[in-house]
C-alpha cells in the first residue's frame, strides 16, 4: 500500500476578488482543483489546551510533493466540507528525492465547518 491509499478527496479553494464599486474589494471563495490529501488532527496536550482556550483546531495535511501549498492557501475536505487554512510552508517538509515515498506536509487550522 502507498500513503496515497489513506488519503481523502479534497479540493483547493480559490480566492477571487472583485471591486465593490466604492473603492473596496469583495472577496469570495470557490472550489478549485481536486486533490487527494490526508488530514491528521493534532491531539497533543498543548493542542487540546489551546483548543479549550479558543484557538482553532490544528491539523497536519499530507499531500503529493507535486503540489505546492503556501501559507494562507485553503484546502476543503469534501467528506464534511471543512476548510483548512495552511499555516506553514510545505516546502519545509518534503521527503528526500531519493525516497520511494514522495509527499509533503503542512500545518493547517480549521477556518470553517
C-alpha positions as CSV (number, residue, x, y, z in Angstrom):
1,X,0.0,0.0,0.0
2,X,1.1,3.5,-0.7
3,X,0.5,6.5,1.5
4,X,-2.0,7.9,-1.1
5,X,-4.3,4.9,-0.3
6,X,-5.0,6.6,3.0
7,X,-5.9,10.0,1.6
8,X,-9.3,11.5,1.2
9,X,-10.9,13.5,-1.6
10,X,-10.3,17.2,-1.2
11,X,-10.0,20.3,-3.3
12,X,-8.1,23.6,-3.4
13,X,-10.2,26.6,-2.5
14,X,-9.7,29.5,-4.9
15,X,-9.8,33.1,-3.8
16,X,-11.5,35.6,-6.0
17,X,-11.6,39.4,-5.6
18,X,-13.7,42.0,-7.3
19,X,-14.5,45.6,-6.9
20,X,-17.4,46.6,-4.7
21,X,-17.9,49.8,-6.8
22,X,-17.0,52.0,-3.9
23,X,-13.2,51.6,-3.8
24,X,-13.2,48.4,-1.7
25,X,-12.9,44.8,-2.6
26,X,-15.3,41.8,-2.2
27,X,-13.6,38.5,-1.5
28,X,-15.2,35.2,-2.4
29,X,-14.1,31.6,-2.3
30,X,-14.9,28.8,-4.7
31,X,-14.0,25.1,-5.0
32,X,-10.9,24.7,-7.2
33,X,-8.8,21.7,-8.5
34,X,-9.5,18.3,-6.9
35,X,-6.7,16.7,-4.9
36,X,-6.1,13.8,-2.6
37,X,-4.9,14.6,0.9
38,X,-4.5,13.1,4.4
39,X,-5.8,15.0,7.4
40,X,-4.4,14.4,10.9
41,X,-5.7,16.3,13.9
42,X,-3.1,17.5,16.3
43,X,-4.0,15.7,19.6
44,X,-1.1,16.7,21.8
45,X,-1.9,18.0,25.2
46,X,-0.8,21.5,24.2
47,X,-3.2,21.5,21.2
48,X,-6.1,20.3,23.4
49,X,-5.4,23.1,25.9
50,X,-5.1,25.7,23.1
51,X,-8.4,24.5,21.6
52,X,-10.2,24.8,25.0
53,X,-8.8,28.4,25.3
54,X,-10.4,29.4,21.9
55,X,-7.6,28.5,19.4
56,X,-8.8,26.8,16.3
57,X,-8.3,23.1,15.7
58,X,-4.8,22.3,14.4
59,X,-4.2,19.7,11.7
60,X,-1.3,18.3,9.6
61,X,-2.2,17.9,5.9
62,X,-0.3,15.3,3.9
63,X,-0.3,15.6,0.1
64,X,1.6,15.0,-3.1
65,X,5.0,16.6,-3.5
66,X,3.9,17.8,-6.9
67,X,1.6,20.2,-5.2
68,X,2.8,23.4,-3.6
69,X,0.8,24.9,-0.8
70,X,1.8,28.2,0.8
71,X,0.7,29.9,4.0
72,X,-2.9,31.2,3.7
73,X,-3.8,28.7,0.9
74,X,-7.0,26.9,1.6
75,X,-8.0,23.2,1.2
76,X,-11.5,21.8,1.5
77,X,-12.1,18.2,2.8
78,X,-15.1,17.0,0.7
79,X,-16.4,14.4,3.2
80,X,-17.5,17.1,5.7
81,X,-16.9,20.4,4.0
82,X,-14.3,21.6,6.5
83,X,-12.0,24.2,5.1
84,X,-8.4,24.4,6.3
85,X,-6.0,27.4,6.1
86,X,-2.4,26.4,5.6
87,X,-0.2,28.0,8.3
88,X,3.2,26.7,7.4
89,X,5.4,26.5,4.3
90,X,5.0,23.0,2.9
91,X,8.4,23.3,1.2
92,X,9.9,22.9,4.7
93,X,8.6,19.3,5.0
94,X,9.2,17.4,1.8
95,X,10.5,13.9,1.5
96,X,14.0,13.5,0.1
97,X,14.3,12.9,-3.7
98,X,15.9,9.5,-3.0
99,X,12.8,8.3,-1.1
100,X,10.3,5.9,-2.6
101,X,7.6,7.9,-0.9
102,X,7.0,11.4,-2.3
103,X,4.9,13.7,-0.2
104,X,4.8,17.0,1.6
105,X,3.0,18.0,4.7
106,X,1.9,21.4,6.1
107,X,0.3,22.6,9.3
108,X,-3.2,24.0,9.0
109,X,-6.1,25.3,11.1
110,X,-9.8,24.8,10.6
111,X,-11.4,28.1,9.3
112,X,-15.0,26.8,8.7
113,X,-17.0,23.7,9.2
